[in-house]
Amino acid sequence: MIRGNKAVDWSTLLLPEDLALAQARVDPAAWYPMASFERMGDAILQKVAGGNLDAVRLWGRFSVDQLAAAQPQLVAHGDPIETMNRFRVLRATYFDFDSLEVSNVSDGEAHVRIAYHMGPSAEEAAAYQTLGFFERLLEVAGAKNVFAQFTERSWTGEPRTKLELRWHDDEPAPRRTSSPDVLGRIKKPAAD
């Protein structure tokens, strides 16, 4: 995203070492410094997404299809529970610390603890990207009526961030509201 937005003067937002990483070829086997990742994420949120967390959430959704193509063993088609369990195993290959913990996976429900250990703005954005990622991952696995909400949010001062995921195959998902407790900053529904 940084390379694709040449009109932005990234040097006002990023350190020289961040810019060097952004311009270098991505090495899928390499580990990258979290501090640079955080600064880049904050800069992208500001300059590319315009602070819009729905855009970040959509990016999380979009990333699932790319990951599923690169890691076909991730998705157990028709089996959302097995897909969540497979994600647990693959998670360790993406982070060298416990950034995400998938717990309490059962029929139609899963909980995810999110802790990227970044500043509030970057942590919130990363959590919304994670929310979108899991919504789409469950859909790709065959779940219907996926509903996701934060039950705790570390960026507001709570001790941790918890994401609750629910899905039902035979009934509609709970209606989403404009409450910040459900999806954060979304537009108020239009009047009927």
MODELLER restraints for C-alpha pairs under 7 A, 6 or more apart:
rsr = mdl.restraints
at = mdl.atoms
rsr.add(forms.Gaussian(group=physical.xy_distance, feature=features.Distance(at['CA:2:A'], at['CA:22:A']), mean=6.69, stdev=0.5))
rsr.add(forms.Gaussian(group=physical.xy_distance, feature=features.Distance(at['CA:3:A'], at['CA:22:A']), mean=6.88, stdev=0.5))
rsr.add(forms.Gaussian(group=physical.xy_distance, feature=features.Distance(at['CA:3:A'], at['CA:23:A']), mean=6.80, stdev=0.5))
rsr.add(forms.Gaussian(group=physical.xy_distance, feature=features.Distance(at['CA:13:A'], at['CA:43:A']), mean=6.15, stdev=0.5))
rsr.add(forms.Gaussian(group=physical.xy_distance, feature=features.Distance(at['CA:14:A'], at['CA:39:A']), mean=6.46, stdev=0.5))
rsr.add(forms.Gaussian(group=physical.xy_distance, feature=features.Distance(at['CA:14:A'], at['CA:40:A']), mean=6.88, stdev=0.5))
rsr.add(forms.Gaussian(group=physical.xy_distance, feature=features.Distance(at['CA:18:A'], at['CA:36:A']), mean=5.44, stdev=0.5))
rsr.add(forms.Gaussian(group=physical.xy_distance, feature=features.Distance(at['CA:38:A'], at['CA:118:A']), mean=6.62, stdev=0.5))
rsr.add(forms.Gaussian(group=physical.xy_distance, feature=features.Distance(at['CA:38:A'], at['CA:122:A']), mean=6.06, stdev=0.5))
rsr.add(forms.Gaussian(group=physical.xy_distance, feature=features.Distance(at['CA:41:A'], at['CA:122:A']), mean=6.40, stdev=0.5))
rsr.add(forms.Gaussian(group=physical.xy_distance, feature=features.Distance(at['CA:42:A'], at['CA:122:A']), mean=5.65, stdev=0.5))
rsr.add(forms.Gaussian(group=physical.xy_distance, feature=features.Distance(at['CA:45:A'], at['CA:51:A']), mean=5.25, stdev=0.5))
rsr.add(forms.Gaussian(group=physical.xy_distance, feature=features.Distance(at['CA:49:A'], at['CA:55:A']), mean=6.08, stdev=0.5))
rsr.add(forms.Gaussian(group=physical.xy_distance, feature=features.Distance(at['CA:53:A'], at['CA:125:A']), mean=6.41, stdev=0.5))
rsr.add(forms.Gaussian(group=physical.xy_distance, feature=features.Distance(at['CA:53:A'], at['CA:128:A']), mean=6.58, stdev=0.5))
rsr.add(forms.Gaussian(group=physical.xy_distance, feature=features.Distance(at['CA:53:A'], at['CA:185:A']), mean=6.83, stdev=0.5))
rsr.add(forms.Gaussian(group=physical.xy_distance, feature=features.Distance(at['CA:56:A'], at['CA:125:A']), mean=6.57, stdev=0.5))
rsr.add(forms.Gaussian(group=physical.xy_distance, feature=features.Distance(at['CA:56:A'], at['CA:128:A']), mean=6.29, stdev=0.5))
rsr.add(forms.Gaussian(group=physical.xy_distance, feature=features.Distance(at['CA:56:A'], at['CA:129:A']), mean=5.29, stdev=0.5))
rsr.add(forms.Gaussian(group=physical.xy_distance, feature=features.Distance(at['CA:57:A'], at['CA:128:A']), mean=4.97, stdev=0.5))
rsr.add(forms.Gaussian(group=physical.xy_distance, feature=features.Distance(at['CA:57:A'], at['CA:129:A']), mean=4.43, stdev=0.5))
rsr.add(forms.Gaussian(group=physical.xy_distance, feature=features.Distance(at['CA:57:A'], at['CA:131:A']), mean=6.49, stdev=0.5))
rsr.add(forms.Gaussian(group=physical.xy_distance, feature=features.Distance(at['CA:57:A'], at['CA:132:A']), mean=4.52, stdev=0.5))
rsr.add(forms.Gaussian(group=physical.xy_distance, feature=features.Distance(at['CA:58:A'], at['CA:132:A']), mean=5.94, stdev=0.5))
rsr.add(forms.Gaussian(group=physical.xy_distance, feature=features.Distance(at['CA:59:A'], at['CA:129:A']), mean=6.45, stdev=0.5))
rsr.add(forms.Gaussian(group=physical.xy_distance, feature=features.Distance(at['CA:60:A'], at['CA:129:A']), mean=4.28, stdev=0.5))
rsr.add(forms.Gaussian(group=physical.xy_distance, feature=features.Distance(at['CA:60:A'], at['CA:130:A']), mean=6.00, stdev=0.5))
rsr.add(forms.Gaussian(group=physical.xy_distance, feature=features.Distance(at['CA:60:A'], at['CA:132:A']), mean=4.61, stdev=0.5))
rsr.add(forms.Gaussian(group=physical.xy_distance, feature=features.Distance(at['CA:60:A'], at['CA:133:A']), mean=4.31, stdev=0.5))
rsr.add(forms.Gaussian(group=physical.xy_distance, feature=features.Distance(at['CA:61:A'], at['CA:132:A']), mean=4.57, stdev=0.5))
rsr.add(forms.Gaussian(group=physical.xy_distance, feature=features.Distance(at['CA:61:A'], at['CA:133:A']), mean=4.52, stdev=0.5))
rsr.add(forms.Gaussian(group=physical.xy_distance, feature=features.Distance(at['CA:61:A'], at['CA:135:A']), mean=6.87, stdev=0.5))
rsr.add(forms.Gaussian(group=physical.xy_distance, feature=features.Distance(at['CA:61:A'], at['CA:136:A']), mean=5.10, stdev=0.5))
rsr.add(forms.Gaussian(group=physical.xy_distance, feature=features.Distance(at['CA:63:A'], at['CA:133:A']), mean=6.83, stdev=0.5))
rsr.add(forms.Gaussian(group=physical.xy_distance, feature=features.Distance(at['CA:64:A'], at['CA:133:A']), mean=6.00, stdev=0.5))
rsr.add(forms.Gaussian(group=physical.xy_distance, feature=features.Distance(at['CA:64:A'], at['CA:136:A']), mean=6.48, stdev=0.5))
rsr.add(forms.Gaussian(group=physical.xy_distance, feature=features.Distance(at['CA:64:A'], at['CA:137:A']), mean=6.03, stdev=0.5))
rsr.add(forms.Gaussian(group=physical.xy_distance, feature=features.Distance(at['CA:68:A'], at['CA:74:A']), mean=6.21, stdev=0.5))
rsr.add(forms.Gaussian(group=physical.xy_distance, feature=features.Distance(at['CA:68:A'], at['CA:75:A']), mean=6.68, stdev=0.5))
rsr.add(forms.Gaussian(group=physical.xy_distance, feature=features.Distance(at['CA:74:A'], at['CA:83:A']), mean=6.21, stdev=0.5))
rsr.add(forms.Gaussian(group=physical.xy_distance, feature=features.Distance(at['CA:74:A'], at['CA:86:A']), mean=5.71, stdev=0.5))
rsr.add(forms.Gaussian(group=physical.xy_distance, feature=features.Distance(at['CA:74:A'], at['CA:87:A']), mean=6.28, stdev=0.5))
rsr.add(forms.Gaussian(group=physical.xy_distance, feature=features.Distance(at['CA:75:A'], at['CA:83:A']), mean=5.06, stdev=0.5))
rsr.add(forms.Gaussian(group=physical.xy_distance, feature=features.Distance(at['CA:75:A'], at['CA:141:A']), mean=5.81, stdev=0.5))
rsr.add(forms.Gaussian(group=physical.xy_distance, feature=features.Distance(at['CA:76:A'], at['CA:82:A']), mean=6.10, stdev=0.5))
rsr.add(forms.Gaussian(group=physical.xy_distance, feature=features.Distance(at['CA:76:A'], at['CA:83:A']), mean=5.12, stdev=0.5))
rsr.add(forms.Gaussian(group=physical.xy_distance, feature=features.Distance(at['CA:76:A'], at['CA:141:A']), mean=5.94, stdev=0.5))
rsr.add(forms.Gaussian(group=physical.xy_distance, feature=features.Distance(at['CA:77:A'], at['CA:141:A']), mean=4.64, stdev=0.5))
rsr.add(forms.Gaussian(group=physical.xy_distance, feature=features.Distance(at['CA:77:A'], at['CA:142:A']), mean=6.14, stdev=0.5))
rsr.add(forms.Gaussian(group=physical.xy_distance, feature=features.Distance(at['CA:78:A'], at['CA:141:A']), mean=5.43, stdev=0.5))
rsr.add(forms.Gaussian(group=physical.xy_distance, feature=features.Distance(at['CA:78:A'], at['CA:142:A']), mean=4.76, stdev=0.5))
rsr.add(forms.Gaussian(group=physical.xy_distance, feature=features.Distance(at['CA:79:A'], at['CA:141:A']), mean=5.83, stdev=0.5))
rsr.add(forms.Gaussian(group=physical.xy_distance, feature=features.Distance(at['CA:79:A'], at['CA:142:A']), mean=6.59, stdev=0.5))
rsr.add(forms.Gaussian(group=physical.xy_distance, feature=features.Distance(at['CA:80:A'], at['CA:138:A']), mean=5.60, stdev=0.5))
rsr.add(forms.Gaussian(group=physical.xy_distance, feature=features.Distance(at['CA:80:A'], at['CA:141:A']), mean=5.07, stdev=0.5))
rsr.add(forms.Gaussian(group=physical.xy_distance, feature=features.Distance(at['CA:80:A'], at['CA:142:A']), mean=6.42, stdev=0.5))
rsr.add(forms.Gaussian(group=physical.xy_distance, feature=features.Distance(at['CA:80:A'], at['CA:143:A']), mean=6.07, stdev=0.5))
rsr.add(forms.Gaussian(group=physical.xy_distance, feature=features.Distance(at['CA:81:A'], at['CA:105:A']), mean=6.50, stdev=0.5))
rsr.add(forms.Gaussian(group=physical.xy_distance, feature=features.Distance(at['CA:81:A'], at['CA:106:A']), mean=6.68, stdev=0.5))
rsr.add(forms.Gaussian(group=physical.xy_distance, feature=features.Distance(at['CA:83:A'], at['CA:141:A']), mean=6.54, stdev=0.5))
rsr.add(forms.Gaussian(group=physical.xy_distance, feature=features.Distance(at['CA:88:A'], at['CA:102:A']), mean=6.31, stdev=0.5))
rsr.add(forms.Gaussian(group=physical.xy_distance, feature=features.Distance(at['CA:99:A'], at['CA:114:A']), mean=5.83, stdev=0.5))
rsr.add(forms.Gaussian(group=physical.xy_distance, feature=features.Distance(at['CA:99:A'], at['CA:115:A']), mean=4.78, stdev=0.5))
rsr.add(forms.Gaussian(group=physical.xy_distance, feature=features.Distance(at['CA:99:A'], at['CA:116:A']), mean=4.89, stdev=0.5))
rsr.add(forms.Gaussian(group=physical.xy_distance, feature=features.Distance(at['CA:100:A'], at['CA:112:A']), mean=6.58, stdev=0.5))
rsr.add(forms.Gaussian(group=physical.xy_distance, feature=features.Distance(at['CA:100:A'], at['CA:113:A']), mean=5.59, stdev=0.5))
rsr.add(forms.Gaussian(group=physical.xy_distance, feature=features.Distance(at['CA:100:A'], at['CA:114:A']), mean=4.81, stdev=0.5))
rsr.add(forms.Gaussian(group=physical.xy_distance, feature=features.Distance(at['CA:100:A'], at['CA:115:A']), mean=6.33, stdev=0.5))
rsr.add(forms.Gaussian(group=physical.xy_distance, feature=features.Distance(at['CA:101:A'], at['CA:112:A']), mean=5.45, stdev=0.5))
rsr.add(forms.Gaussian(group=physical.xy_distance, feature=features.Distance(at['CA:101:A'], at['CA:113:A']), mean=5.00, stdev=0.5))
rsr.add(forms.Gaussian(group=physical.xy_distance, feature=features.Distance(at['CA:101:A'], at['CA:114:A']), mean=6.73, stdev=0.5))
rsr.add(forms.Gaussian(group=physical.xy_distance, feature=features.Distance(at['CA:102:A'], at['CA:111:A']), mean=5.90, stdev=0.5))
rsr.add(forms.Gaussian(group=physical.xy_distance, feature=features.Distance(at['CA:102:A'], at['CA:112:A']), mean=4.47, stdev=0.5))
rsr.add(forms.Gaussian(group=physical.xy_distance, feature=features.Distance(at['CA:102:A'], at['CA:113:A']), mean=6.53, stdev=0.5))
rsr.add(forms.Gaussian(group=physical.xy_distance, feature=features.Distance(at['CA:103:A'], at['CA:110:A']), mean=6.37, stdev=0.5))
rsr.add(forms.Gaussian(group=physical.xy_distance, feature=features.Distance(at['CA:103:A'], at['CA:111:A']), mean=5.21, stdev=0.5))
rsr.add(forms.Gaussian(group=physical.xy_distance, feature=features.Distance(at['CA:103:A'], at['CA:112:A']), mean=5.98, stdev=0.5))
rsr.add(forms.Gaussian(group=physical.xy_distance, feature=features.Distance(at['CA:104:A'], at['CA:110:A']), mean=5.40, stdev=0.5))
rsr.add(forms.Gaussian(group=physical.xy_distance, feature=features.Distance(at['CA:104:A'], at['CA:111:A']), mean=5.73, stdev=0.5))
rsr.add(forms.Gaussian(group=physical.xy_distance, feature=features.Distance(at['CA:105:A'], at['CA:111:A']), mean=6.75, stdev=0.5))
rsr.add(forms.Gaussian(group=physical.xy_distance, feature=features.Distance(at['CA:108:A'], at['CA:166:A']), mean=5.34, stdev=0.5))
rsr.add(forms.Gaussian(group=physical.xy_distance, feature=features.Distance(at['CA:108:A'], at['CA:167:A']), mean=4.78, stdev=0.5))
rsr.add(forms.Gaussian(group=physical.xy_distance, feature=features.Distance(at['CA:108:A'], at['CA:168:A']), mean=5.93, stdev=0.5))
rsr.add(forms.Gaussian(group=physical.xy_distance, feature=features.Distance(at['CA:109:A'], at['CA:165:A']), mean=5.58, stdev=0.5))
rsr.add(forms.Gaussian(group=physical.xy_distance, feature=features.Distance(at['CA:109:A'], at['CA:166:A']), mean=4.44, stdev=0.5))
rsr.add(forms.Gaussian(group=physical.xy_distance, feature=features.Distance(at['CA:109:A'], at['CA:167:A']), mean=6.44, stdev=0.5))
rsr.add(forms.Gaussian(group=physical.xy_distance, feature=features.Distance(at['CA:110:A'], at['CA:164:A']), mean=6.17, stdev=0.5))
rsr.add(forms.Gaussian(group=physical.xy_distance, feature=features.Distance(at['CA:110:A'], at['CA:165:A']), mean=5.17, stdev=0.5))
rsr.add(forms.Gaussian(group=physical.xy_distance, feature=features.Distance(at['CA:110:A'], at['CA:166:A']), mean=6.58, stdev=0.5))
rsr.add(forms.Gaussian(group=physical.xy_distance, feature=features.Distance(at['CA:111:A'], at['CA:162:A']), mean=6.94, stdev=0.5))
rsr.add(forms.Gaussian(group=physical.xy_distance, feature=features.Distance(at['CA:111:A'], at['CA:163:A']), mean=5.66, stdev=0.5))
rsr.add(forms.Gaussian(group=physical.xy_distance, feature=features.Distance(at['CA:111:A'], at['CA:164:A']), mean=4.70, stdev=0.5))
rsr.add(forms.Gaussian(group=physical.xy_distance, feature=features.Distance(at['CA:111:A'], at['CA:165:A']), mean=6.07, stdev=0.5))
rsr.add(forms.Gaussian(group=physical.xy_distance, feature=features.Distance(at['CA:112:A'], at['CA:162:A']), mean=5.75, stdev=0.5))
rsr.add(forms.Gaussian(group=physical.xy_distance, feature=features.Distance(at['CA:112:A'], at['CA:163:A']), mean=5.02, stdev=0.5))
rsr.add(forms.Gaussian(group=physical.xy_distance, feature=features.Distance(at['CA:112:A'], at['CA:164:A']), mean=6.55, stdev=0.5))
rsr.add(forms.Gaussian(group=physical.xy_distance, feature=features.Distance(at['CA:113:A'], at['CA:161:A']), mean=5.86, stdev=0.5))
rsr.add(forms.Gaussian(group=physical.xy_distance, feature=features.Distance(at['CA:113:A'], at['CA:162:A']), mean=4.67, stdev=0.5))
rsr.add(forms.Gaussian(group=physical.xy_distance, feature=features.Distance(at['CA:113:A'], at['CA:163:A']), mean=6.36, stdev=0.5))
rsr.add(forms.Gaussian(group=physical.xy_distance, feature=features.Distance(at['CA:114:A'], at['CA:127:A']), mean=6.73, stdev=0.5))
rsr.add(forms.Gaussian(group=physical.xy_distance, feature=features.Distance(at['CA:114:A'], at['CA:161:A']), mean=5.28, stdev=0.5))
rsr.add(forms.Gaussian(group=physical.xy_distance, feature=features.Distance(at['CA:114:A'], at['CA:162:A']), mean=6.17, stdev=0.5))
rsr.add(forms.Gaussian(group=physical.xy_distance, feature=features.Distance(at['CA:115:A'], at['CA:161:A']), mean=6.74, stdev=0.5))
rsr.add(forms.Gaussian(group=physical.xy_distance, feature=features.Distance(at['CA:116:A'], at['CA:123:A']), mean=6.40, stdev=0.5))
rsr.add(forms.Gaussian(group=physical.xy_distance, feature=features.Distance(at['CA:120:A'], at['CA:155:A']), mean=4.47, stdev=0.5))
rsr.add(forms.Gaussian(group=physical.xy_distance, feature=features.Distance(at['CA:123:A'], at['CA:155:A']), mean=6.50, stdev=0.5))
rsr.add(forms.Gaussian(group=physical.xy_distance, feature=features.Distance(at['CA:124:A'], at['CA:155:A']), mean=5.98, stdev=0.5))
rsr.add(forms.Gaussian(group=physical.xy_distance, feature=features.Distance(at['CA:131:A'], at['CA:148:A']), mean=6.86, stdev=0.5))
rsr.add(forms.Gaussian(group=physical.xy_distance, feature=features.Distance(at['CA:135:A'], at['CA:146:A']), mean=6.25, stdev=0.5))
rsr.add(forms.Gaussian(group=physical.xy_distance, feature=features.Distance(at['CA:135:A'], at['CA:148:A']), mean=6.84, stdev=0.5))
rsr.add(forms.Gaussian(group=physical.xy_distance, feature=features.Distance(at['CA:143:A'], at['CA:167:A']), mean=6.15, stdev=0.5))
rsr.add(forms.Gaussian(group=physical.xy_distance, feature=features.Distance(at['CA:143:A'], at['CA:169:A']), mean=6.75, stdev=0.5))
rsr.add(forms.Gaussian(group=physical.xy_distance, feature=features.Distance(at['CA:144:A'], at['CA:167:A']), mean=5.94, stdev=0.5))
rsr.add(forms.Gaussian(group=physical.xy_distance, feature=features.Distance(at['CA:144:A'], at['CA:168:A']), mean=5.81, stdev=0.5))
rsr.add(forms.Gaussian(group=physical.xy_distance, feature=features.Distance(at['CA:144:A'], at['CA:169:A']), mean=5.23, stdev=0.5))
rsr.add(forms.Gaussian(group=physical.xy_distance, feature=features.Distance(at['CA:145:A'], at['CA:167:A']), mean=5.34, stdev=0.5))
rsr.add(forms.Gaussian(group=physical.xy_distance, feature=features.Distance(at['CA:145:A'], at['CA:168:A']), mean=5.61, stdev=0.5))
rsr.add(forms.Gaussian(group=physical.xy_distance, feature=features.Distance(at['CA:145:A'], at['CA:169:A']), mean=6.74, stdev=0.5))
rsr.add(forms.Gaussian(group=physical.xy_distance, feature=features.Distance(at['CA:145:A'], at['CA:172:A']), mean=5.93, stdev=0.5))
rsr.add(forms.Gaussian(group=physical.xy_distance, feature=features.Distance(at['CA:145:A'], at['CA:173:A']), mean=4.74, stdev=0.5))
rsr.add(forms.Gaussian(group=physical.xy_distance, feature=features.Distance(at['CA:146:A'], at['CA:166:A']), mean=5.77, stdev=0.5))
rsr.add(forms.Gaussian(group=physical.xy_distance, feature=features.Distance(at['CA:146:A'], at['CA:167:A']), mean=4.37, stdev=0.5))
rsr.add(forms.Gaussian(group=physical.xy_distance, feature=features.Distance(at['CA:146:A'], at['CA:173:A']), mean=6.48, stdev=0.5))
rsr.add(forms.Gaussian(group=physical.xy_distance, feature=features.Distance(at['CA:147:A'], at['CA:165:A']), mean=5.80, stdev=0.5))
rsr.add(forms.Gaussian(group=physical.xy_distance, feature=features.Distance(at['CA:147:A'], at['CA:166:A']), mean=5.17, stdev=0.5))
rsr.add(forms.Gaussian(group=physical.xy_distance, feature=features.Distance(at['CA:147:A'], at['CA:167:A']), mean=6.09, stdev=0.5))
rsr.add(forms.Gaussian(group=physical.xy_distance, feature=features.Distance(at['CA:147:A'], at['CA:173:A']), mean=6.12, stdev=0.5))
rsr.add(forms.Gaussian(group=physical.xy_distance, feature=features.Distance(at['CA:147:A'], at['CA:174:A']), mean=6.97, stdev=0.5))
rsr.add(forms.Gaussian(group=physical.xy_distance, feature=features.Distance(at['CA:148:A'], at['CA:163:A']), mean=6.91, stdev=0.5))
rsr.add(forms.Gaussian(group=physical.xy_distance, feature=features.Distance(at['CA:148:A'], at['CA:164:A']), mean=5.66, stdev=0.5))
rsr.add(forms.Gaussian(group=physical.xy_distance, feature=features.Distance(at['CA:148:A'], at['CA:165:A']), mean=4.56, stdev=0.5))
rsr.add(forms.Gaussian(group=physical.xy_distance, feature=features.Distance(at['CA:148:A'], at['CA:166:A']), mean=6.42, stdev=0.5))
rsr.add(forms.Gaussian(group=physical.xy_distance, feature=features.Distance(at['CA:149:A'], at['CA:163:A']), mean=5.75, stdev=0.5))
rsr.add(forms.Gaussian(group=physical.xy_distance, feature=features.Distance(at['CA:149:A'], at['CA:164:A']), mean=5.41, stdev=0.5))
rsr.add(forms.Gaussian(group=physical.xy_distance, feature=features.Distance(at['CA:149:A'], at['CA:165:A']), mean=6.77, stdev=0.5))
rsr.add(forms.Gaussian(group=physical.xy_distance, feature=features.Distance(at['CA:149:A'], at['CA:182:A']), mean=4.82, stdev=0.5))
rsr.add(forms.Gaussian(group=physical.xy_distance, feature=features.Distance(at['CA:149:A'], at['CA:183:A']), mean=6.11, stdev=0.5))
rsr.add(forms.Gaussian(group=physical.xy_distance, feature=features.Distance(at['CA:150:A'], at['CA:162:A']), mean=5.65, stdev=0.5))
rsr.add(forms.Gaussian(group=physical.xy_distance, feature=features.Distance(at['CA:150:A'], at['CA:163:A']), mean=4.48, stdev=0.5))
rsr.add(forms.Gaussian(group=physical.xy_distance, feature=features.Distance(at['CA:150:A'], at['CA:164:A']), mean=6.12, stdev=0.5))
rsr.add(forms.Gaussian(group=physical.xy_distance, feature=features.Distance(at['CA:150:A'], at['CA:181:A']), mean=6.51, stdev=0.5))
rsr.add(forms.Gaussian(group=physical.xy_distance, feature=features.Distance(at['CA:150:A'], at['CA:182:A']), mean=6.14, stdev=0.5))
rsr.add(forms.Gaussian(group=physical.xy_distance, feature=features.Distance(at['CA:151:A'], at['CA:162:A']), mean=5.50, stdev=0.5))
rsr.add(forms.Gaussian(group=physical.xy_distance, feature=features.Distance(at['CA:151:A'], at['CA:163:A']), mean=6.04, stdev=0.5))
rsr.add(forms.Gaussian(group=physical.xy_distance, feature=features.Distance(at['CA:151:A'], at['CA:164:A']), mean=6.64, stdev=0.5))
rsr.add(forms.Gaussian(group=physical.xy_distance, feature=features.Distance(at['CA:152:A'], at['CA:158:A']), mean=6.35, stdev=0.5))
rsr.add(forms.Gaussian(group=physical.xy_distance, feature=features.Distance(at['CA:152:A'], at['CA:160:A']), mean=6.25, stdev=0.5))
rsr.add(forms.Gaussian(group=physical.xy_distance, feature=features.Distance(at['CA:152:A'], at['CA:161:A']), mean=4.79, stdev=0.5))
rsr.add(forms.Gaussian(group=physical.xy_distance, feature=features.Distance(at['CA:152:A'], at['CA:162:A']), mean=5.00, stdev=0.5))
rsr.add(forms.Gaussian(group=physical.xy_distance, feature=features.Distance(at['CA:153:A'], at['CA:160:A']), mean=6.03, stdev=0.5))
rsr.add(forms.Gaussian(group=physical.xy_distance, feature=features.Distance(at['CA:153:A'], at['CA:161:A']), mean=4.31, stdev=0.5))
rsr.add(forms.Gaussian(group=physical.xy_distance, feature=features.Distance(at['CA:153:A'], at['CA:162:A']), mean=6.70, stdev=0.5))
rsr.add(forms.Gaussian(group=physical.xy_distance, feature=features.Distance(at['CA:154:A'], at['CA:160:A']), mean=4.62, stdev=0.5))
rsr.add(forms.Gaussian(group=physical.xy_distance, feature=features.Distance(at['CA:154:A'], at['CA:161:A']), mean=4.98, stdev=0.5))
rsr.add(forms.Gaussian(group=physical.xy_distance, feature=features.Distance(at['CA:178:A'], at['CA:186:A']), mean=6.01, stdev=0.5))
rsr.add(forms.Gaussian(group=physical.xy_distance, feature=features.Distance(at['CA:178:A'], at['CA:187:A']), mean=6.74, stdev=0.5))
rsr.add(forms.Gaussian(group=physical.xy_distance, feature=features.Distance(at['CA:178:A'], at['CA:188:A']), mean=5.59, stdev=0.5))
